[in-house]
Amino acid sequence: MIACLRPLSALCLAGLLVACSSSPSSNLGELPRTPQASVEQMLQQAGTSQSEDAQLLRLSAADLAAKQGNAQRAESILGQVDLQLLKPAQQIYASTLKAELALARNDAKAALGALAHPSLDRLGELPVEQQTRTQLARANALEKDGQVLAAARERVFIAPLLSGDEAQRNQDHIWSLVSNLPAEPAPTADDADLAGWLSLARVAKTVGTLKQQQDAIDNWLAQHPNHPAAKQLPKALADLRALSSKPLEKIALLLPQEGQLASVSRALRDGFLAAHYQAQQAGEKPPQIQLYDSARLTSLDDFYRQAQADGVELVIGPLEKNLVTQLGNRDQLPITTLALNYAEPGAKNPAQLFQFGLAAEDEAREVARRAWADGMRNAVALVPKGDWGNRVLDAFRQSWQAAGGTFLGAEQIDQPVDMASQVARLLQVNGTSRRQDVDFIFLAATPQQAQQIKPTLAYQYAGDVPVYATSHLFSGSMSAAQYRDLDGIRFCETPWLLDANDPLRQQVNSQWPQAGGSLGRLYAMGVDAFRLAPRLDQLKTLPDSRVEGLSGNLSLNAAQRVERRLPWAQFSNGQVQRLPESNIE
């Protein structure tokens, strides 16, 4: 045989040499040894023999090929190994390598299948290095399969076996997993260390002021002094504790008070001021608000100079896309700014600029997430003709295909009278039959267009095909008879329009009745701009944290754009029914 077992470090090698040289006390068998030869030399030495030595040589050759980045060669060699002829230790080794190769081609199911081999029952009898290698493969497979809690549990179990940089990487990975778990329903665990990680993740997701969040972390540390995370707090939480918790004292609200965007601006402003008033009623001390008219701006530099002179610490606005793009193209801004629109693609995005809007692309991605979570796999789309429809379609298609879904085609709605022929083309209707590989239709349409969808589908023998839609088909003010035309369609929508009992919405509606219709989304965005204002640094420091808003469940992406997750509803018998939440990763 050639030298000894492939090690993970020099220290591991010493231990494994002992394991290889000692007489086995069971029928486990020897593990493959570290090769001191090329893949070709080992295969040549193994020849056509089926002896144990030859099988170990093939395993070593496959492992070396994988280590050299030649996964296809490694799989080919591993295919020549008959697991039935191997002893348990060798079967574990081969199954682990098979799982690693499956993960390299993003096949989590195959990896988990490989790690379900009966020999894995004896993993605990093998050297620590092999145990950790196998368990890390299982953790990675569980994560890729979407079993996030199980992956975290596996890594917590492995943690005591690791040391040095490997232990730190594993700890960082545990935090990444638990912080991405949904906050509700809160997962539980019997293992004390895992339970501690989960409770820390819940603390990190606590919505409140920065001071409240910092206090919550300090309380967790006091309650779990011996937990691994207490000995070395995840970097994001350490950074959060270091942030200044001095409250905001003055905010500038920069919106156009005249022109084409005046009505949009009023809804945003009134929602913002309503949230400010609610905070005062609750006994809080919200920051002072100063209004500036962006329609009269002659220079952004002059505005920021004036805002600084006025003691402004945060700017909310502007709303105009051209002004947001100008800000996005600067290297830096003198005052942190939450723009209420998005800059054009390709902007520099200075560190002081955050962007928030009711992006239709967010809703398209939301449809992809929900449909995938509901078990859909093959999609077609109906979107409006034009730039807006193209952007929505691109966002959906990219998100859908990234999740692993198959996109079968799209039709762009132009003239409503053409919808029947467009649906027929999309579903390849032939006589009394249609294609059977479509799981659902992604729909982005106006209420008038959407009202034609269900009868058209029934006419084209596709009345049973599920439809998932953006909020654009819901005006909030249609009659029950009109809603019946939309029966069965699922759509995402802002919490504002789906929860008529929210106290702030009721208060706003009593003063501005139009807030109960489609303009309500803008009132909700104004409310959320107020709620986001003191939490921008928190969201930036903890990218996995969220704010429960009235325009959606809000988080911040790497480009410092606020992203929205939306609740779901369905039209049923002329009524809008809220759907249960889905645990979408």
Secondary structure as GFF3:
##gff-version 3
##sequence-region A 1 585
A	DSSP	alpha_helix	10	21	.	.	.	ID=ss1
A	DSSP	alpha_helix	39	46	.	.	.	ID=ss2
A	DSSP	alpha_helix	52	67	.	.	.	ID=ss3
A	DSSP	alpha_helix	71	78	.	.	.	ID=ss4
A	DSSP	three_ten_helix	83	85	.	.	.	ID=ss5
A	DSSP	alpha_helix	88	104	.	.	.	ID=ss6
A	DSSP	alpha_helix	108	114	.	.	.	ID=ss7
A	DSSP	three_ten_helix	118	125	.	.	.	ID=ss8
A	DSSP	alpha_helix	128	144	.	.	.	ID=ss9
A	DSSP	alpha_helix	148	158	.	.	.	ID=ss10
A	DSSP	three_ten_helix	159	161	.	.	.	ID=ss11
A	DSSP	alpha_helix	164	179	.	.	.	ID=ss12
A	DSSP	alpha_helix	192	204	.	.	.	ID=ss13
A	DSSP	alpha_helix	210	223	.	.	.	ID=ss14
A	DSSP	alpha_helix	228	231	.	.	.	ID=ss15
A	DSSP	alpha_helix	235	242	.	.	.	ID=ss16
A	DSSP	beta_strand	250	255	.	.	.	ID=ss17
A	DSSP	alpha_helix	262	281	.	.	.	ID=ss18
A	DSSP	beta_strand	288	293	.	.	.	ID=ss19
A	DSSP	three_ten_helix	294	296	.	.	.	ID=ss20
A	DSSP	alpha_helix	300	309	.	.	.	ID=ss21
A	DSSP	beta_strand	314	316	.	.	.	ID=ss22
A	DSSP	alpha_helix	321	328	.	.	.	ID=ss23
A	DSSP	beta_strand	337	339	.	.	.	ID=ss24
A	DSSP	beta_strand	353	355	.	.	.	ID=ss25
A	DSSP	alpha_helix	360	373	.	.	.	ID=ss26
A	DSSP	beta_strand	378	384	.	.	.	ID=ss27
A	DSSP	alpha_helix	387	403	.	.	.	ID=ss28
A	DSSP	beta_strand	406	413	.	.	.	ID=ss29
A	DSSP	three_ten_helix	416	418	.	.	.	ID=ss30
A	DSSP	alpha_helix	419	426	.	.	.	ID=ss31
A	DSSP	beta_strand	440	443	.	.	.	ID=ss32
A	DSSP	alpha_helix	447	450	.	.	.	ID=ss33
A	DSSP	alpha_helix	453	459	.	.	.	ID=ss34
A	DSSP	beta_strand	467	469	.	.	.	ID=ss35
A	DSSP	three_ten_helix	471	473	.	.	.	ID=ss36
A	DSSP	alpha_helix	480	484	.	.	.	ID=ss37
A	DSSP	beta_strand	490	492	.	.	.	ID=ss38
A	DSSP	alpha_helix	495	498	.	.	.	ID=ss39
A	DSSP	alpha_helix	503	511	.	.	.	ID=ss40
A	DSSP	three_ten_helix	513	516	.	.	.	ID=ss41
A	DSSP	alpha_helix	520	532	.	.	.	ID=ss42
A	DSSP	three_ten_helix	533	535	.	.	.	ID=ss43
A	DSSP	alpha_helix	536	541	.	.	.	ID=ss44
A	DSSP	beta_strand	547	548	.	.	.	ID=ss45
A	DSSP	beta_strand	553	556	.	.	.	ID=ss46
A	DSSP	beta_strand	562	565	.	.	.	ID=ss47
A	DSSP	beta_strand	568	572	.	.	.	ID=ss48
A	DSSP	beta_strand	575	578	.	.	.	ID=ss49
###
